[in-house]
């Protein structure tokens, strides 16, 4: 039986392919994850860490009116 592309043992290869995307594309993928998943993805590589730390990712996790909560 053939192993599917997303089957067991493919996570390392999948991460390598994801790392070849531009950082802003990776950030958009991480943007749809949970805060915990974003932190886990940041451990994969330097590129993933940089993308996971981007403002576009973390602004999604903040309350809509967060700017009124932050002291200038």
PDB file with one MODEL, atoms N, CA, C and O in Angstrom:
MODEL        1
ATOM      1  N   UNK A   1       0.850  -1.174   0.000  1.00  0.00           N
ATOM      2  CA  UNK A   1       0.000   0.000   0.000  1.00  0.00           C
ATOM      3  C   UNK A   1       0.897   1.239   0.000  1.00  0.00           C
ATOM      4  O   UNK A   1       1.875   1.293   0.745  1.00  0.00           O
ATOM      5  N   UNK A   2       0.573   2.231  -0.826  1.00  0.00           N
ATOM      6  CA  UNK A   2       1.356   3.462  -0.907  1.00  0.00           C
ATOM      7  C   UNK A   2       1.083   4.376   0.272  1.00  0.00           C
ATOM      8  O   UNK A   2      -0.032   4.450   0.789  1.00  0.00           O
ATOM      9  N   UNK A   3       2.134   5.068   0.680  1.00  0.00           N
ATOM     10  CA  UNK A   3       1.979   6.053   1.756  1.00  0.00           C
ATOM     11  C   UNK A   3       1.490   7.356   1.130  1.00  0.00           C
ATOM     12  O   UNK A   3       2.055   7.815   0.137  1.00  0.00           O
ATOM     13  N   UNK A   4       0.456   7.949   1.696  1.00  0.00           N
ATOM     14  CA  UNK A   4      -0.067   9.207   1.161  1.00  0.00           C
ATOM     15  C   UNK A   4       0.915  10.332   1.416  1.00  0.00           C
ATOM     16  O   UNK A   4       1.795  10.206   2.269  1.00  0.00           O
ATOM     17  N   UNK A   5       0.776  11.441   0.683  1.00  0.00           N
ATOM     18  CA  UNK A   5       1.655  12.590   0.861  1.00  0.00           C
ATOM     19  C   UNK A   5       1.592  13.125   2.282  1.00  0.00           C
ATOM     20  O   UNK A   5       2.603  13.595   2.804  1.00  0.00           O
ATOM     21  N   UNK A   6       0.451  13.066   2.909  1.00  0.00           N
ATOM     22  CA  UNK A   6       0.299  13.586   4.258  1.00  0.00           C
ATOM     23  C   UNK A   6       0.360  12.474   5.298  1.00  0.00           C
ATOM     24  O   UNK A   6      -0.029  12.668   6.450  1.00  0.00           O
ATOM     25  N   UNK A   7       0.844  11.324   4.891  1.00  0.00           N
ATOM     26  CA  UNK A   7       0.877  10.183   5.782  1.00  0.00           C
ATOM     27  C   UNK A   7       1.983  10.258   6.817  1.00  0.00           C
ATOM     28  O   UNK A   7       2.683  11.263   6.947  1.00  0.00           O
ATOM     29  N   UNK A   8       2.115   9.177   7.538  1.00  0.00           N
ATOM     30  CA  UNK A   8       3.090   9.081   8.627  1.00  0.00           C
ATOM     31  C   UNK A   8       4.505   9.316   8.105  1.00  0.00           C
ATOM     32  O   UNK A   8       4.885   8.798   7.054  1.00  0.00           O
ATOM     33  N   UNK A   9       5.275  10.097   8.845  1.00  0.00           N
ATOM     34  CA  UNK A   9       6.665  10.336   8.491  1.00  0.00           C
ATOM     35  C   UNK A   9       6.891  11.464   7.512  1.00  0.00           C
ATOM     36  O   UNK A   9       8.033  11.718   7.130  1.00  0.00           O
ATOM     37  N   UNK A  10       5.855  12.142   7.096  1.00  0.00           N
ATOM     38  CA  UNK A  10       6.031  13.196   6.099  1.00  0.00           C
ATOM     39  C   UNK A  10       6.152  14.585   6.701  1.00  0.00           C
ATOM     40  O   UNK A  10       6.396  15.543   5.969  1.00  0.00           O
ATOM     41  N   UNK A  11       5.990  14.726   8.008  1.00  0.00           N
ATOM     42  CA  UNK A  11       5.982  16.061   8.617  1.00  0.00           C
ATOM     43  C   UNK A  11       7.291  16.801   8.399  1.00  0.00           C
ATOM     44  O   UNK A  11       7.275  18.013   8.188  1.00  0.00           O
ATOM     45  N   UNK A  12       8.423  16.109   8.444  1.00  0.00           N
ATOM     46  CA  UNK A  12       9.708  16.760   8.243  1.00  0.00           C
ATOM     47  C   UNK A  12       9.822  17.273   6.805  1.00  0.00           C
ATOM     48  O   UNK A  12      10.299  18.387   6.590  1.00  0.00           O
ATOM     49  N   UNK A  13       9.398  16.492   5.833  1.00  0.00           N
ATOM     50  CA  UNK A  13       9.432  16.926   4.441  1.00  0.00           C
ATOM     51  C   UNK A  13       8.470  18.071   4.199  1.00  0.00           C
ATOM     52  O   UNK A  13       8.784  18.994   3.446  1.00  0.00           O
ATOM     53  N   UNK A  14       7.294  18.027   4.828  1.00  0.00           N
ATOM     54  CA  UNK A  14       6.317  19.093   4.669  1.00  0.00           C
ATOM     55  C   UNK A  14       6.854  20.406   5.211  1.00  0.00           C
ATOM     56  O   UNK A  14       6.635  21.457   4.609  1.00  0.00           O
ATOM     57  N   UNK A  15       7.552  20.366   6.337  1.00  0.00           N
ATOM     58  CA  UNK A  15       8.125  21.578   6.917  1.00  0.00           C
ATOM     59  C   UNK A  15       9.175  22.159   5.988  1.00  0.00           C
ATOM     60  O   UNK A  15       9.268  23.378   5.840  1.00  0.00           O
ATOM     61  N   UNK A  16       9.961  21.308   5.364  1.00  0.00           N
ATOM     62  CA  UNK A  16      10.990  21.784   4.445  1.00  0.00           C
ATOM     63  C   UNK A  16      10.349  22.487   3.252  1.00  0.00           C
ATOM     64  O   UNK A  16      10.857  23.514   2.802  1.00  0.00           O
ATOM     65  N   UNK A  17       9.271  21.968   2.745  1.00  0.00           N
ATOM     66  CA  UNK A  17       8.596  22.608   1.621  1.00  0.00           C
ATOM     67  C   UNK A  17       7.945  23.917   2.041  1.00  0.00           C
ATOM     68  O   UNK A  17       7.955  24.880   1.274  1.00  0.00           O
ATOM     69  N   UNK A  18       7.388  23.971   3.227  1.00  0.00           N
ATOM     70  CA  UNK A  18       6.764  25.193   3.714  1.00  0.00           C
ATOM     71  C   UNK A  18       7.809  26.289   3.892  1.00  0.00           C
ATOM     72  O   UNK A  18       7.523  27.464   3.658  1.00  0.00           O
ATOM     73  N   UNK A  19       9.007  25.917   4.299  1.00  0.00           N
ATOM     74  CA  UNK A  19      10.093  26.882   4.479  1.00  0.00           C
ATOM     75  C   UNK A  19      10.538  27.538   3.179  1.00  0.00           C
ATOM     76  O   UNK A  19      11.193  28.580   3.211  1.00  0.00           O
ATOM     77  N   UNK A  20      10.197  26.954   2.044  1.00  0.00           N
ATOM     78  CA  UNK A  20      10.605  27.538   0.770  1.00  0.00           C
ATOM     79  C   UNK A  20       9.674  28.660   0.320  1.00  0.00           C
ATOM     80  O   UNK A  20       9.996  29.397  -0.612  1.00  0.00           O
ATOM     81  N   UNK A  21       8.528  28.794   0.973  1.00  0.00           N
ATOM     82  CA  UNK A  21       7.597  29.882   0.649  1.00  0.00           C
ATOM     83  C   UNK A  21       8.121  31.206   1.188  1.00  0.00           C
ATOM     84  O   UNK A  21       8.905  31.218   2.137  1.00  0.00           O
ATOM     85  N   UNK A  22       7.698  32.324   0.597  1.00  0.00           N
ATOM     86  CA  UNK A  22       8.062  33.631   1.156  1.00  0.00           C
ATOM     87  C   UNK A  22       7.515  33.760   2.578  1.00  0.00           C
ATOM     88  O   UNK A  22       6.467  33.205   2.908  1.00  0.00           O
ATOM     89  N   UNK A  23       8.236  34.495   3.402  1.00  0.00           N
ATOM     90  CA  UNK A  23       7.877  34.630   4.818  1.00  0.00           C
ATOM     91  C   UNK A  23       6.465  35.166   5.021  1.00  0.00           C
ATOM     92  O   UNK A  23       5.765  34.724   5.933  1.00  0.00           O
ATOM     93  N   UNK A  24       6.032  36.116   4.181  1.00  0.00           N
ATOM     94  CA  UNK A  24       4.682  36.663   4.352  1.00  0.00           C
ATOM     95  C   UNK A  24       3.609  35.615   4.048  1.00  0.00           C
ATOM     96  O   UNK A  24       2.527  35.654   4.633  1.00  0.00           O
ATOM     97  N   UNK A  25       3.896  34.686   3.144  1.00  0.00           N
ATOM     98  CA  UNK A  25       2.948  33.596   2.871  1.00  0.00           C
ATOM     99  C   UNK A  25       2.865  32.645   4.061  1.00  0.00           C
ATOM    100  O   UNK A  25       1.783  32.186   4.428  1.00  0.00           O
ATOM    101  N   UNK A  26       4.018  32.356   4.656  1.00  0.00           N
ATOM    102  CA  UNK A  26       4.043  31.497   5.837  1.00  0.00           C
ATOM    103  C   UNK A  26       3.266  32.165   6.970  1.00  0.00           C
ATOM    104  O   UNK A  26       2.518  31.503   7.688  1.00  0.00           O
ATOM    105  N   UNK A  27       3.445  33.474   7.127  1.00  0.00           N
ATOM    106  CA  UNK A  27       2.725  34.214   8.172  1.00  0.00           C
ATOM    107  C   UNK A  27       1.217  34.117   7.957  1.00  0.00           C
ATOM    108  O   UNK A  27       0.462  33.997   8.921  1.00  0.00           O
ATOM    109  N   UNK A  28       0.777  34.167   6.710  1.00  0.00           N
ATOM    110  CA  UNK A  28      -0.654  34.057   6.436  1.00  0.00           C
ATOM    111  C   UNK A  28      -1.184  32.669   6.791  1.00  0.00           C
ATOM    112  O   UNK A  28      -2.322  32.539   7.242  1.00  0.00           O
ATOM    113  N   UNK A  29      -0.378  31.640   6.596  1.00  0.00           N
ATOM    114  CA  UNK A  29      -0.778  30.286   6.987  1.00  0.00           C
ATOM    115  C   UNK A  29      -0.884  30.209   8.509  1.00  0.00           C
ATOM    116  O   UNK A  29      -1.872  29.706   9.043  1.00  0.00           O
ATOM    117  N   UNK A  30       0.141  30.711   9.205  1.00  0.00           N
ATOM    118  CA  UNK A  30       0.158  30.678  10.668  1.00  0.00           C
ATOM    119  C   UNK A  30      -0.971  31.528  11.242  1.00  0.00           C
ATOM    120  O   UNK A  30      -1.495  31.231  12.316  1.00  0.00           O
ATOM    121  N   UNK A  31      -1.339  32.577  10.530  1.00  0.00           N
ATOM    122  CA  UNK A  31      -2.413  33.486  10.937  1.00  0.00           C
ATOM    123  C   UNK A  31      -3.716  32.734  11.212  1.00  0.00           C
ATOM    124  O   UNK A  31      -4.529  33.171  12.027  1.00  0.00           O
ATOM    125  N   UNK A  32      -3.909  31.615  10.536  1.00  0.00           N
ATOM    126  CA  UNK A  32      -5.138  30.827  10.687  1.00  0.00           C
ATOM    127  C   UNK A  32      -5.034  29.768  11.783  1.00  0.00           C
ATOM    128  O   UNK A  32      -5.973  29.000  11.997  1.00  0.00           O
ATOM    129  N   UNK A  33      -3.918  29.726  12.463  1.00  0.00           N
ATOM    130  CA  UNK A  33      -3.718  28.754  13.544  1.00  0.00           C
ATOM    131  C   UNK A  33      -4.101  29.381  14.885  1.00  0.00           C
ATOM    132  O   UNK A  33      -4.538  30.530  14.947  1.00  0.00           O
ATOM    133  N   UNK A  34      -3.934  28.621  15.926  1.00  0.00           N
ATOM    134  CA  UNK A  34      -4.168  29.135  17.283  1.00  0.00           C
ATOM    135  C   UNK A  34      -2.872  29.764  17.795  1.00  0.00           C
ATOM    136  O   UNK A  34      -1.808  29.514  17.230  1.00  0.00           O
ATOM    137  N   UNK A  35      -2.941  30.573  18.848  1.00  0.00           N
ATOM    138  CA  UNK A  35      -1.705  31.128  19.421  1.00  0.00           C
ATOM    139  C   UNK A  35      -0.716  30.029  19.823  1.00  0.00           C
ATOM    140  O   UNK A  35       0.489  30.167  19.611  1.00  0.00           O
ATOM    141  N   UNK A  36      -1.219  28.958  20.394  1.00  0.00           N
ATOM    142  CA  UNK A  36      -0.330  27.855  20.784  1.00  0.00           C
ATOM    143  C   UNK A  36       0.346  27.249  19.560  1.00  0.00           C
ATOM    144  O   UNK A  36       1.551  27.001  19.577  1.00  0.00           O
ATOM    145  N   UNK A  37      -0.419  27.008  18.500  1.00  0.00           N
ATOM    146  CA  UNK A  37       0.154  26.442  17.283  1.00  0.00           C
ATOM    147  C   UNK A  37       1.175  27.388  16.659  1.00  0.00           C
ATOM    148  O   UNK A  37       2.182  26.938  16.114  1.00  0.00           O
ATOM    149  N   UNK A  38       0.925  28.689  16.733  1.00  0.00           N
ATOM    150  CA  UNK A  38       1.883  29.668  16.214  1.00  0.00           C
ATOM    151  C   UNK A  38       3.206  29.555  16.964  1.00  0.00           C
ATOM    152  O   UNK A  38       4.276  29.643  16.361  1.00  0.00           O
ATOM    153  N   UNK A  39       3.131  29.363  18.264  1.00  0.00           N
ATOM    154  CA  UNK A  39       4.351  29.205  19.076  1.00  0.00           C
ATOM    155  C   UNK A  39       5.083  27.915  18.724  1.00  0.00           C
ATOM    156  O   UNK A  39       6.312  27.896  18.654  1.00  0.00           O
ATOM    157  N   UNK A  40       4.343  26.853  18.505  1.00  0.00           N
ATOM    158  CA  UNK A  40       4.956  25.579  18.123  1.00  0.00           C
ATOM    159  C   UNK A  40       5.616  25.708  16.754  1.00  0.00           C
ATOM    160  O   UNK A  40       6.729  25.221  16.559  1.00  0.00           O
ATOM    161  N   UNK A  41       4.947  26.353  15.811  1.00  0.00           N
ATOM    162  CA  UNK A  41       5.513  26.534  14.476  1.00  0.00           C
ATOM    163  C   UNK A  41       6.790  27.367  14.516  1.00  0.00           C
ATOM    164  O   UNK A  41       7.679  27.188  13.683  1.00  0.00           O
ATOM    165  N   UNK A  42       6.879  28.265  15.474  1.00  0.00           N
ATOM    166  CA  UNK A  42       8.074  29.100  15.607  1.00  0.00           C
ATOM    167  C   UNK A  42       9.304  28.275  15.975  1.00  0.00           C
ATOM    168  O   UNK A  42      10.430  28.738  15.797  1.00  0.00           O
ATOM    169  N   UNK A  43       9.108  27.075  16.478  1.00  0.00           N
ATOM    170  CA  UNK A  43      10.223  26.213  16.867  1.00  0.00           C
ATOM    171  C   UNK A  43      10.796  25.413  15.704  1.00  0.00           C
ATOM    172  O   UNK A  43      11.850  24.792  15.843  1.00  0.00           O
ATOM    173  N   UNK A  44      10.119  25.418  14.563  1.00  0.00           N
ATOM    174  CA  UNK A  44      10.509  24.578  13.432  1.00  0.00           C
ATOM    175  C   UNK A  44      11.790  25.057  12.758  1.00  0.00           C
ATOM    176  O   UNK A  44      12.675  24.249  12.474  1.00  0.00           O
ATOM    177  N   UNK A  45      11.900  26.342  12.502  1.00  0.00           N
ATOM    178  CA  UNK A  45      13.073  26.885  11.811  1.00  0.00           C
ATOM    179  C   UNK A  45      13.135  28.389  12.025  1.00  0.00           C
ATOM    180  O   UNK A  45      12.206  28.988  12.565  1.00  0.00           O
ATOM    181  N   UNK A  46      14.230  28.987  11.599  1.00  0.00           N
ATOM    182  CA  UNK A  46      14.378  30.441  11.727  1.00  0.00           C
ATOM    183  C   UNK A  46      13.336  31.169  10.885  1.00  0.00           C
ATOM    184  O   UNK A  46      12.793  32.189  11.309  1.00  0.00           O
ATOM    185  N   UNK A  47      13.057  30.649   9.698  1.00  0.00           N
ATOM    186  CA  UNK A  47      12.065  31.274   8.818  1.00  0.00           C
ATOM    187  C   UNK A  47      10.677  31.210   9.442  1.00  0.00           C
ATOM    188  O   UNK A  47       9.938  32.194   9.439  1.00  0.00           O
ATOM    189  N   UNK A  48      10.332  30.042   9.976  1.00  0.00           N
ATOM    190  CA  UNK A  48       9.023  29.887  10.612  1.00  0.00           C
ATOM    191  C   UNK A  48       8.927  30.767  11.854  1.00  0.00           C
ATOM    192  O   UNK A  48       7.868  31.330  12.132  1.00  0.00           O
ATOM    193  N   UNK A  49      10.019  30.890  12.600  1.00  0.00           N
ATOM    194  CA  UNK A  49      10.031  31.732  13.800  1.00  0.00           C
ATOM    195  C   UNK A  49       9.772  33.182  13.427  1.00  0.00           C
ATOM    196  O   UNK A  49       8.964  33.863  14.058  1.00  0.00           O
ATOM    197  N   UNK A  50      10.460  33.642  12.405  1.00  0.00           N
ATOM    198  CA  UNK A  50      10.288  35.022  11.964  1.00  0.00           C
ATOM    199  C   UNK A  50       8.853  35.275  11.503  1.00  0.00           C
ATOM    200  O   UNK A  50       8.263  36.305  11.830  1.00  0.00           O
ATOM    201  N   UNK A  51       8.300  34.337  10.746  1.00  0.00           N
ATOM    202  CA  UNK A  51       6.922  34.475  10.270  1.00  0.00           C
ATOM    203  C   UNK A  51       5.937  34.426  11.433  1.00  0.00           C
ATOM    204  O   UNK A  51       4.979  35.198  11.472  1.00  0.00           O
ATOM    205  N   UNK A  52       6.172  33.522  12.376  1.00  0.00           N
ATOM    206  CA  UNK A  52       5.262  33.371  13.520  1.00  0.00           C
ATOM    207  C   UNK A  52       5.289  34.587  14.433  1.00  0.00           C
ATOM    208  O   UNK A  52       4.316  34.848  15.142  1.00  0.00           O
ATOM    209  N   UNK A  53       6.380  35.329  14.428  1.00  0.00           N
ATOM    210  CA  UNK A  53       6.491  36.514  15.278  1.00  0.00           C
ATOM    211  C   UNK A  53       5.972  37.785  14.600  1.00  0.00           C
ATOM    212  O   UNK A  53       6.016  38.860  15.199  1.00  0.00           O
ATOM    213  N   UNK A  54       5.490  37.680  13.379  1.00  0.00           N
ATOM    214  CA  UNK A  54       5.052  38.872  12.648  1.00  0.00           C
ATOM    215  C   UNK A  54       3.766  39.465  13.228  1.00  0.00           C
ATOM    216  O   UNK A  54       2.957  38.765  13.837  1.00  0.00           O
ATOM    217  N   UNK A  55       3.603  40.742  13.027  1.00  0.00           N
ATOM    218  CA  UNK A  55       2.429  41.455  13.542  1.00  0.00           C
ATOM    219  C   UNK A  55       1.124  40.909  12.969  1.00  0.00           C
ATOM    220  O   UNK A  55       0.120  40.840  13.677  1.00  0.00           O
ATOM    221  N   UNK A  56       1.130  40.524  11.700  1.00  0.00           N
ATOM    222  CA  UNK A  56      -0.106  40.039  11.073  1.00  0.00           C
ATOM    223  C   UNK A  56      -0.636  38.797  11.795  1.00  0.00           C
ATOM    224  O   UNK A  56      -1.847  38.593  11.880  1.00  0.00           O
ATOM    225  N   UNK A  57       0.266  37.977  12.308  1.00  0.00           N
ATOM    226  CA  UNK A  57      -0.147  36.775  13.040  1.00  0.00           C
ATOM    227  C   UNK A  57      -0.746  37.152  14.385  1.00  0.00           C
ATOM    228  O   UNK A  57      -1.841  36.703  14.724  1.00  0.00           O
ATOM    229  N   UNK A  58      -0.040  37.969  15.152  1.00  0.00           N
ATOM    230  CA  UNK A  58      -0.456  38.246  16.526  1.00  0.00           C
ATOM    231  C   UNK A  58      -1.587  39.254  16.633  1.00  0.00           C
ATOM    232  O   UNK A  58      -2.312  39.249  17.628  1.00  0.00           O
ATOM    233  N   UNK A  59      -1.760  40.116  15.645  1.00  0.00           N
ATOM    234  CA  UNK A  59      -2.902  41.044  15.673  1.00  0.00           C
ATOM    235  C   UNK A  59      -4.221  40.286  15.620  1.00  0.00           C
ATOM    236  O   UNK A  59      -5.224  40.739  16.172  1.00  0.00           O
ATOM    237  N   UNK A  60      -4.224  39.139  14.960  1.00  0.00           N
ATOM    238  CA  UNK A  60      -5.439  38.319  14.881  1.00  0.00           C
ATOM    239  C   UNK A  60      -5.847  37.803  16.261  1.00  0.00           C
ATOM    240  O   UNK A  60      -7.035  37.636  16.535  1.00  0.00           O
ATOM    241  N   UNK A  61      -4.877  37.554  17.116  1.00  0.00           N
ATOM    242  CA  UNK A  61      -5.154  36.983  18.432  1.00  0.00           C
ATOM    243  C   UNK A  61      -5.556  38.032  19.464  1.00  0.00           C
ATOM    244  O   UNK A  61      -6.008  37.687  20.556  1.00  0.00           O
ATOM    245  N   UNK A  62      -5.395  39.296  19.131  1.00  0.00           N
ATOM    246  CA  UNK A  62      -5.736  40.376  20.062  1.00  0.00           C
ATOM    247  C   UNK A  62      -7.218  40.735  19.960  1.00  0.00           C
ATOM    248  O   UNK A  62      -7.838  40.499  18.923  1.00  0.00           O
ATOM    249  N   UNK A  63      -7.792  41.300  21.022  1.00  0.00           N
ATOM    250  CA  UNK A  63      -9.182  41.768  20.940  1.00  0.00           C
ATOM    251  C   UNK A  63      -9.303  42.869  19.878  1.00  0.00           C
ATOM    252  O   UNK A  63      -8.335  43.581  19.611  1.00  0.00           O
ATOM    253  N   UNK A  64     -10.461  43.005  19.288  1.00  0.00           N
ATOM    254  CA  UNK A  64     -10.683  43.989  18.234  1.00  0.00           C
ATOM    255  C   UNK A  64     -10.307  45.396  18.667  1.00  0.00           C
ATOM    256  O   UNK A  64      -9.708  46.143  17.894  1.00  0.00           O
ATOM    257  N   UNK A  65     -10.645  45.757  19.872  1.00  0.00           N
ATOM    258  CA  UNK A  65     -10.380  47.107  20.385  1.00  0.00           C
ATOM    259  C   UNK A  65      -9.100  47.171  21.226  1.00  0.00           C
ATOM    260  O   UNK A  65      -9.029  47.927  22.195  1.00  0.00           O
ATOM    261  N   UNK A  66      -8.104  46.386  20.858  1.00  0.00           N
ATOM    262  CA  UNK A  66      -6.897  46.339  21.685  1.00  0.00           C
ATOM    263  C   UNK A  66      -6.166  47.673  21.759  1.00  0.00           C
ATOM    264  O   UNK A  66      -5.515  47.955  22.766  1.00  0.00           O
ATOM    265  N   UNK A  67      -6.255  48.495  20.732  1.00  0.00           N
ATOM    266  CA  UNK A  67      -5.532  49.773  20.746  1.00  0.00           C
ATOM    267  C   UNK A  67      -6.029  50.695  21.860  1.00  0.00           C
ATOM    268  O   UNK A  67      -5.267  51.516  22.371  1.00  0.00           O
ATOM    269  N   UNK A  68      -7.293  50.565  22.236  1.00  0.00           N
ATOM    270  CA  UNK A  68      -7.809  51.389  23.330  1.00  0.00           C
ATOM    271  C   UNK A  68      -7.330  50.883  24.696  1.00  0.00           C
ATOM    272  O   UNK A  68      -7.422  51.598  25.694  1.00  0.00           O
ATOM    273  N   UNK A  69      -6.823  49.659  24.736  1.00  0.00           N
ATOM    274  CA  UNK A  69      -6.321  49.083  25.981  1.00  0.00           C
ATOM    275  C   UNK A  69      -4.837  49.371  26.207  1.00  0.00           C
ATOM    276  O   UNK A  69      -4.331  49.242  27.322  1.00  0.00           O
ATOM    277  N   UNK A  70      -4.146  49.765  25.130  1.00  0.00           N
ATOM    278  CA  UNK A  70      -2.706  50.002  25.200  1.00  0.00           C
ATOM    279  C   UNK A  70      -2.447  51.474  25.475  1.00  0.00           C
ATOM    280  O   UNK A  70      -3.014  52.351  24.823  1.00  0.00           O
ATOM    281  N   UNK A  71      -1.590  51.729  26.439  1.00  0.00           N
ATOM    282  CA  UNK A  71      -1.227  53.109  26.782  1.00  0.00           C
ATOM    283  C   UNK A  71      -0.224  53.615  25.748  1.00  0.00           C
ATOM    284  O   UNK A  71       0.775  52.947  25.483  1.00  0.00           O
ATOM    285  N   UNK A  72      -0.479  54.795  25.155  1.00  0.00           N
ATOM    286  CA  UNK A  72       0.453  55.320  24.130  1.00  0.00           C
ATOM    287  C   UNK A  72       1.799  55.705  24.688  1.00  0.00           C
ATOM    288  O   UNK A  72       2.670  56.157  23.943  1.00  0.00           O
TER     289      UNK A  72
ENDMDL
END
